[in-house]
Amino acid sequence: MSVLGDIEFHPWQCIAELIDNAFDDFLRQPSDQRPDQPSVWVSLPGRGSTPRDAEVWVRDNGRGMTLPQLRSALRAGWSSNDRFGHLGRFLTPNEPTAGAQPGRMDCRRRSLPLLHRTNAMTSFDPTRLPERTLSKSIEGPDGQAAVKIEALPITSGQRITLTFETVGPRWRQGVFLATAGQLVATGTSSSSLVLWSDSAPARSVIDVADTDGRLVLYNIWDSGRGRGPFESQSATSGMFVETLADRSHRYSCTDIGVEPDFSRLIFRVSIE
């Protein structure tokens, strides 16, 4: 359900979309196979529930899914519907119940508030930076792995060049960089830097004054929804990475929305 927190819908609209999906399938069924009374049941959290244990259940008496259909449906951006006129299913793989039965699909997740997204690493411990992290929800344009957090080897004394190549018009885009050490850019020295495409130079040069050997970076954005100094690490965000002939890396980034769009931000990083 974490994807739903990154779609520009009100929570009730997300539930309504799941209901609408059920009736779309009812209408696709041959009349002689359709249940006598096509029905959808919605169970909401009780007044005494907490964000940790609150659950929303949407059930129907339709024909259900095969296991391959279920696996596809639990991938963000996948849809069995037409491109126009139907939004389609957009759940994330949060723990489908084993042995899913026709007419029933249970999706649960643990330890995360309902319809909530956390901005991972907007604050961080520079001594415990993560390794390269792949997305579990989305893929690149041709099925390649999408990277949520990049980690590159660096050494003290090297120079990082970050070049913004393309920026989509939707909202503000940028890049977060960090190391367990010190990065220096335009007179600023810090263990982490935020470069916004609309305020940083198109080509930024960053000197590595000190490091533990790892540079961490990922795309950030500001959708204007008051989510903090920047937004990042949503269930539907990620970067498609290309290694170029000069050994630099090009990152094509997507942020939030039902369909991944890797043209939201494209930047290139070289380390010398």
VEXDREN-2710 file (C-alpha; in Angstrom, 1 decimal):
% VEXDREN-2710
k/r/px/py/pz
1/MET/0.0/0.0/0.0
2/SER/3.0/2.3/0.3
3/VAL/2.7/3.3/-3.4
4/LEU/-0.7/4.8/-2.7
5/GLY/0.9/7.5/-0.5
6/ASP/2.9/8.7/-3.5
7/ILE/0.0/9.1/-5.9
8/GLU/-1.7/12.5/-6.1
9/PHE/-5.0/11.1/-4.8
10/HIS/-6.9/11.5/-1.6
11/PRO/-7.0/8.2/0.4
12/TRP/-10.7/7.8/-0.4
13/GLN/-9.9/8.0/-4.1
14/CYS/-7.3/5.2/-3.8
15/ILE/-9.9/2.9/-2.2
16/ALA/-12.5/4.0/-4.8
17/GLU/-10.0/3.0/-7.6
18/LEU/-9.6/-0.5/-6.1
19/ILE/-13.4/-0.8/-6.0
20/ASP/-13.6/0.4/-9.6
21/ASN/-11.0/-2.2/-10.7
22/ALA/-13.2/-5.0/-9.2
23/PHE/-16.2/-3.8/-11.3
24/ASP/-14.1/-3.4/-14.4
25/ASP/-13.3/-7.1/-14.1
26/PHE/-17.0/-8.0/-13.4
27/LEU/-17.9/-6.3/-16.7
28/ARG/-15.1/-8.2/-18.6
29/GLN/-16.5/-11.6/-17.5
30/PRO/-18.8/-13.5/-19.8
31/SER/-22.4/-13.1/-18.5
32/ASP/-22.7/-16.8/-17.8
33/GLN/-19.6/-16.8/-15.6
34/ARG/-20.4/-13.6/-13.7
35/PRO/-21.7/-13.9/-10.1
36/ASP/-25.4/-13.4/-9.6
37/GLN/-24.7/-10.4/-7.4
38/PRO/-21.3/-8.9/-8.1
39/SER/-20.3/-7.3/-4.9
40/VAL/-17.4/-5.5/-3.2
41/TRP/-16.9/-5.2/0.5
42/VAL/-14.7/-2.5/2.2
43/SER/-13.6/-2.8/5.8
44/LEU/-12.1/0.3/7.5
45/PRO/-10.0/0.5/10.7
46/GLY/-12.0/0.8/13.9
47/ARG/-11.9/3.9/16.1
48/GLY/-9.5/2.2/18.5
49/SER/-7.0/1.2/15.9
50/THR/-3.5/2.8/15.7
51/PRO/-1.5/3.7/12.5
52/ARG/0.7/0.6/13.2
53/ASP/-2.1/-2.0/13.2
54/ALA/-4.8/-0.2/11.1
55/GLU/-5.8/-2.1/7.9
56/VAL/-8.1/-1.4/5.0
57/TRP/-9.6/-4.5/3.4
58/VAL/-11.2/-4.4/-0.1
59/ARG/-12.7/-7.8/-1.2
60/ASP/-14.9/-8.9/-4.0
61/ASN/-16.6/-12.1/-5.2
62/GLY/-15.0/-12.0/-8.7
63/ARG/-13.0/-14.7/-10.4
64/GLY/-9.7/-13.8/-8.7
65/MET/-6.2/-14.1/-10.3
66/THR/-3.8/-16.8/-11.2
67/LEU/-0.5/-16.7/-9.4
68/PRO/1.4/-15.1/-12.4
69/GLN/-1.4/-12.4/-12.6
70/LEU/-1.1/-11.7/-8.9
71/ARG/2.7/-11.3/-9.1
72/SER/2.3/-8.8/-12.0
73/ALA/-0.5/-6.9/-10.3
74/LEU/1.7/-6.3/-7.2
75/ARG/4.3/-4.4/-9.3
76/ALA/4.0/-0.7/-9.4
77/GLY/3.0/0.6/-12.8
78/TRP/1.7/-2.7/-14.1
79/SER/-1.9/-2.7/-15.4
80/SER/-4.1/-5.2/-17.1
81/ASN/-6.4/-2.3/-18.2
82/ASP/-6.3/-0.2/-21.3
83/ARG/-3.8/2.7/-21.3
84/PHE/-6.6/5.2/-21.4
85/GLY/-9.9/5.1/-19.4
86/HIS/-8.7/2.8/-16.7
87/LEU/-6.0/3.5/-14.2
88/GLY/-5.2/-0.1/-13.4
89/ARG/-3.8/-1.9/-10.4
90/PHE/-0.9/-0.2/-8.7
91/LEU/-0.1/-2.2/-5.5
92/THR/3.4/-3.0/-4.2
93/PRO/4.7/-6.4/-3.1
94/ASN/4.0/-6.2/0.6
95/GLU/3.2/-9.8/1.5
96/PRO/0.5/-11.4/-0.7
97/THR/-1.3/-14.2/1.3
98/ALA/0.0/-17.6/0.4
99/GLY/-2.4/-19.7/-1.6
100/ALA/-4.4/-16.8/-2.9
101/GLN/-7.9/-18.0/-3.9
102/PRO/-10.3/-16.9/-6.7
103/GLY/-12.2/-13.8/-5.6
104/ARG/-9.8/-13.0/-2.8
105/MET/-6.6/-11.1/-2.5
106/ASP/-5.1/-10.1/0.8
107/CYS/-2.2/-7.5/0.8
108/ARG/-0.6/-6.5/4.1
109/ARG/2.5/-4.7/5.3
110/ARG/4.1/-4.5/8.6
111/SER/5.4/-1.6/10.8
112/LEU/4.4/1.2/8.4
113/PRO/1.4/3.5/8.9
114/LEU/-1.4/3.1/6.4
115/LEU/-1.1/5.3/3.3
116/HIS/2.1/6.9/4.6
117/ARG/5.5/7.4/3.0
118/THR/8.7/8.2/4.9
119/ASN/11.4/10.3/3.3
120/ALA/14.4/8.0/3.9
121/MET/17.7/9.7/4.6
122/THR/16.5/13.3/4.7
123/SER/18.5/13.1/7.9
124/PHE/21.2/10.4/8.2
125/ASP/24.2/9.1/10.1
126/PRO/27.2/9.7/7.9
127/THR/29.1/6.8/9.5
128/ARG/26.4/4.3/8.4
129/LEU/25.7/5.1/4.8
130/PRO/23.8/2.3/2.9
131/GLU/25.1/0.1/0.1
132/ARG/23.6/0.3/-3.4
133/THR/19.9/-0.4/-3.0
134/LEU/17.6/-1.6/-5.8
135/SER/13.9/-0.9/-6.0
136/LYS/11.5/-3.7/-5.1
137/SER/8.6/-1.9/-6.8
138/ILE/9.6/-0.6/-10.2
139/GLU/11.9/-1.5/-13.1
140/GLY/13.7/0.4/-15.8
141/PRO/12.2/1.0/-19.3
142/ASP/13.3/-2.4/-20.6
143/GLY/12.9/-4.4/-17.4
144/GLN/16.3/-3.4/-16.0
145/ALA/16.8/-3.1/-12.2
146/ALA/15.9/0.4/-10.9
147/VAL/18.3/1.8/-8.3
148/LYS/16.9/3.7/-5.3
149/ILE/20.2/4.5/-3.7
150/GLU/23.5/4.5/-5.6
151/ALA/26.9/3.8/-4.0
152/LEU/30.1/4.5/-5.9
153/PRO/33.7/3.9/-4.8
154/ILE/35.8/7.1/-4.2
155/THR/39.0/8.1/-2.6
156/SER/40.2/11.3/-0.9
157/GLY/41.6/13.8/-3.4
158/GLN/39.3/12.8/-6.3
159/ARG/37.0/15.2/-8.0
160/ILE/33.3/14.5/-8.8
161/THR/31.6/16.3/-11.7
162/LEU/27.8/16.3/-11.7
163/THR/26.0/17.5/-14.8
164/PHE/22.3/18.1/-15.1
165/GLU/21.3/17.0/-18.7
166/THR/17.5/17.1/-18.7
167/VAL/14.9/18.3/-16.2
168/GLY/11.2/17.7/-16.6
169/PRO/8.7/20.5/-16.2
170/ARG/6.6/18.9/-13.5
171/TRP/8.3/20.2/-10.4
172/ARG/11.7/20.9/-8.7
173/GLN/14.3/18.2/-9.1
174/GLY/17.7/17.6/-7.6
175/VAL/20.4/15.2/-6.3
176/PHE/21.5/14.3/-2.8
177/LEU/25.1/13.2/-2.3
178/ALA/26.9/12.0/0.9
179/THR/30.0/10.3/2.2
180/ALA/31.5/9.6/5.6
181/GLY/33.9/12.4/5.3
182/GLN/33.9/15.8/3.7
183/LEU/32.7/17.0/0.2
184/VAL/33.7/20.5/-0.9
185/ALA/31.7/22.5/-3.5
186/THR/31.8/26.2/-4.2
187/GLY/33.4/26.9/-0.8
188/THR/30.9/24.7/1.1
189/SER/32.3/21.7/3.0
190/SER/30.0/19.1/4.4
191/SER/29.5/15.3/4.6
192/SER/26.3/15.8/2.5
193/LEU/25.3/18.1/-0.3
194/VAL/21.9/18.9/-2.0
195/LEU/22.1/20.1/-5.6
196/TRP/18.9/21.5/-7.0
197/SER/18.7/21.7/-10.8
198/ASP/17.2/25.3/-10.7
199/SER/19.8/26.8/-8.4
200/ALA/23.1/24.8/-8.8
201/PRO/25.3/25.2/-11.8
202/ALA/24.4/22.9/-14.7
203/ARG/27.9/21.4/-14.1
204/SER/29.0/21.2/-10.5
205/VAL/32.5/20.2/-9.4
206/ILE/32.8/18.6/-6.0
207/ASP/36.2/17.8/-4.4
208/VAL/36.5/14.8/-2.0
209/ALA/38.4/16.1/0.9
210/ASP/37.9/13.0/3.1
211/THR/36.0/9.8/2.7
212/ASP/35.6/6.3/3.9
213/GLY/35.6/5.2/0.3
214/ARG/31.9/5.4/-0.6
215/LEU/29.8/8.1/-2.3
216/VAL/26.1/7.7/-1.9
217/LEU/23.6/9.6/-4.1
218/TYR/20.0/9.5/-5.1
219/ASN/17.4/11.7/-6.8
220/ILE/15.2/14.1/-4.8
221/TRP/12.3/16.4/-5.7
222/ASP/9.9/19.0/-4.2
223/SER/6.3/18.5/-5.3
224/GLY/5.1/21.5/-3.3
225/ARG/3.2/19.3/-0.8
226/GLY/5.1/20.5/2.3
227/ARG/6.9/17.1/2.8
228/GLY/10.0/18.6/4.3
229/PRO/13.2/20.1/2.8
230/PHE/13.0/17.6/0.0
231/GLU/11.2/14.4/-1.0
232/SER/13.0/11.1/-1.8
233/GLN/12.9/7.3/-1.6
234/SER/9.2/6.9/-2.4
235/ALA/7.9/3.5/-3.3
236/THR/7.7/4.5/-7.0
237/SER/11.0/6.4/-7.2
238/GLY/14.2/5.1/-8.7
239/MET/17.1/5.7/-11.2
240/PHE/17.9/3.8/-14.4
241/VAL/21.7/3.8/-14.6
242/GLU/23.8/3.7/-17.7
243/THR/27.6/3.3/-17.7
244/LEU/29.0/5.4/-20.6
245/ALA/32.1/4.9/-22.7
246/ASP/34.1/7.4/-20.6
247/ARG/33.2/5.4/-17.5
248/SER/30.9/8.1/-16.2
249/HIS/27.3/7.2/-15.2
250/ARG/24.1/8.6/-16.5
251/TYR/21.1/8.5/-14.2
252/SER/17.5/8.8/-15.6
253/CYS/15.2/9.3/-12.6
254/THR/11.5/8.9/-11.8
255/ASP/9.8/10.2/-8.6
256/ILE/6.2/9.6/-7.8
257/GLY/3.1/8.6/-9.8
258/VAL/1.3/5.5/-11.1
259/GLU/3.5/5.1/-14.2
260/PRO/7.3/5.4/-13.8
261/ASP/8.6/8.3/-15.9
262/PHE/12.4/8.2/-16.1
263/SER/12.6/11.5/-17.9
264/ARG/11.8/13.6/-14.7
265/LEU/15.5/14.2/-14.2
266/ILE/18.6/13.0/-16.1
267/PHE/22.0/13.7/-14.7
268/ARG/25.5/12.4/-15.3
269/VAL/28.3/11.8/-12.7
270/SER/32.0/11.3/-13.4
271/ILE/34.8/10.7/-10.9
272/GLU/38.4/11.4/-11.6
END
